[in-house]
Amino acid sequence: MRSGSSETSLRSLELPPEYEDLTGLLQADMKAIVIALADRAGDRLLMSRRRRLKLRRDLWNNLAKAVRETMEPLSAELQ
């Protein structure tokens, strides 16, 4: 997923150094999840393209935040 500099930008997936090698794999999986969920919701709720894209962006940002917050305490640098 792309990132931009406006308030509609996507969060980057930031992992502790011990897990950085997994970033690409996780991004690919998260992208598939976000697209599947947003497309299903868009089809079922007859969302406009704009709403569907906003849902994708919100899902991505929330997933990236959840992964980052969950993994941060598991970093050896913090212990």
Secondary structure, DSSP 8 states (H G I E B T S, - for coil): ----SSTT--------GGGGGGHHHHHHHHHHHHHHHHHHHHHHHT--HHHHHHHHHHHHHHHHHHHHHHHGGG-GGG-
